[in-house]
């Protein structure tokens, strides 16, 4: 699994995931919207920590400098 997510991209993904979690915790998002956004947050966090995004691989994007 070759890394294709750069540092800035990782930070943005992690920040978006945290914002979604905070909004859920504060009760600003509920119901189906909350479930969908929590799944998105999980995916963003996992791709941030692993440095690999399968979607980037499919479309040929690489934000990792090395």
N, C-alpha and C positions, 0 to 999 in steps of 0.2 A: 504494500500500500504506500504509494509515493505521496508525500505531502504536497498539497496544492493550495493551501490557505495561508496567507501571509500574516504578519504580526498585526497590522492595522485591521485587517479583515477579522482576525480572531477577536480583537478587542471590541469591535463593533458588534459582532455576533453575541458575545458574552454580555455586553451592556443591554442589548435588546432583550435577551433572555431574562436578565435581572429586572428590567422594567416590566415585562409581562408578569413575572412572578410577584412583584410588588403590587401591581394593579389587581391581580387576583387576590392577594392577601388582604388588601384594603377593601375588597368587595366592589371594585369599580367595573369588573367584568364578571359575568355570571353565565350560567346555562351552557348552551352549545358553543357560544363564542368563546367562553372560558376554556372549554375542553380543547377546542381546535387550537387556540393560542398557546395553551400549555404544551400541547404536542409540538407545536412549532418551536417553543422555547426549549424543549428537551432536545430537539434536533439541532438547533443552533448551538446549544451548550456542548453537545457531544462532538459536533464538527469543529467547534472551537478548541476543545481539549485534545482531539486527535490530530487536528491539522489537515484533515482530509475531508473533502466534500464530494460525494458521488455525482451530484448534479454538475459541479464544475468539470468533473472528468468527462461527463457525457457531452458537454458543449465546448470542451477544449479550453477552459479558462484556468489560468494559474496565477495566483497573486503572491505566491511564495517566491522570494528572490533567489533562493539557492537551488 
